[in-house]
């Protein structure tokens, strides 16, 4: 990506804010820029073991597809003193009782 004559992709990789996808790009400038950023611990390379985006997406997809409650949203639940009844925050029987 360019803005005028600036190679924004190269700048992001050089500054450590983007990865060089070697699988899709054989650009030596990008490869060298990533090496320099790693050695200098710029941006994401400050972390000793940053997770590449392609691995993050793979782990996320596996997690989402194996979770038994992947379609359930997190909600606050109120439990009665007996522990036998559970109420969602929007339950009509709790109106005015919970702040």
C-alpha positions in Angstrom: 0.0 0.0 0.0 1.3 3.4 -0.9 0.5 6.9 0.1 2.2 9.1 -2.4 5.7 7.6 -2.7 5.6 6.1 0.9 5.4 2.3 1.1 3.1 2.0 4.2 3.5 -1.8 4.3 7.2 -1.4 4.5 6.9 1.2 7.2 4.6 -0.9 9.3 6.9 -4.0 9.1 10.0 -1.9 9.8 8.4 -0.3 12.9 7.3 -3.7 14.1 3.5 -3.2 13.7 3.0 -5.7 10.9 4.2 -9.2 9.9 5.9 -10.0 6.7 3.8 -12.9 5.2 6.6 -14.9 3.6 4.2 -17.4 2.2 2.7 -14.8 0.0 5.5 -12.3 -0.5 9.1 -12.8 -1.4 9.9 -9.1 -1.1 13.4 -8.8 0.3 12.9 -5.3 1.6 10.0 -6.5 3.8 11.9 -9.5 4.9 14.9 -7.3 5.9 12.7 -4.8 7.6 11.1 -7.5 9.7 14.5 -8.9 10.7 15.6 -5.4 11.8 12.4 -4.8 13.8 12.8 -8.2 15.5 16.4 -7.5 16.5 15.5 -4.0 17.8 12.4 -5.4 19.6 10.2 -2.8 17.9 6.4 -3.0 18.2 5.0 -6.5 18.4 8.6 -7.9 18.6 8.9 -6.5 22.1 7.1 -9.7 23.2 9.4 -12.6 23.3 6.9 -14.9 21.6 4.3 -12.9 19.6 1.5 -15.0 18.1 1.4 -14.7 14.3 -2.0 -13.7 13.0 -2.4 -16.9 11.0 -1.8 -19.0 14.1 -4.2 -16.8 16.2 -6.9 -17.2 13.6 -6.4 -20.9 13.5 -6.5 -21.2 17.3 -9.6 -19.0 17.5 -11.4 -21.0 14.8 -10.6 -24.3 16.6 -11.7 -22.8 20.0 -15.0 -21.5 18.5 -15.9 -24.7 16.8 -15.1 -26.9 19.8 -16.8 -24.8 22.5 -20.1 -26.3 23.6 -21.4 -22.8 24.3 -19.9 -21.0 21.4 -23.3 -19.5 20.5 -24.2 -18.4 24.1 -23.4 -14.8 25.1 -22.0 -14.0 28.5 -24.7 -12.8 30.9 -24.9 -12.0 34.5 -27.0 -14.6 36.4 -28.5 -14.2 39.9 -29.0 -17.3 42.0 -31.7 -17.6 44.7 -30.6 -18.1 48.3 -31.7 -21.7 48.0 -29.4 -22.1 45.0 -32.3 -23.7 43.1 -33.4 -20.8 40.9 -31.3 -18.8 38.4 -32.4 -15.5 37.0 -31.0 -13.5 34.1 -30.4 -9.8 34.7 -33.5 -8.9 32.6 -35.8 -11.3 34.5 -39.1 -9.7 35.3 -39.2 -11.1 38.9 -36.0 -9.3 39.7 -37.1 -5.9 38.6 -36.5 -3.4 41.3 -34.7 -5.9 43.5 -31.3 -5.8 41.9 -29.2 -2.7 41.2 
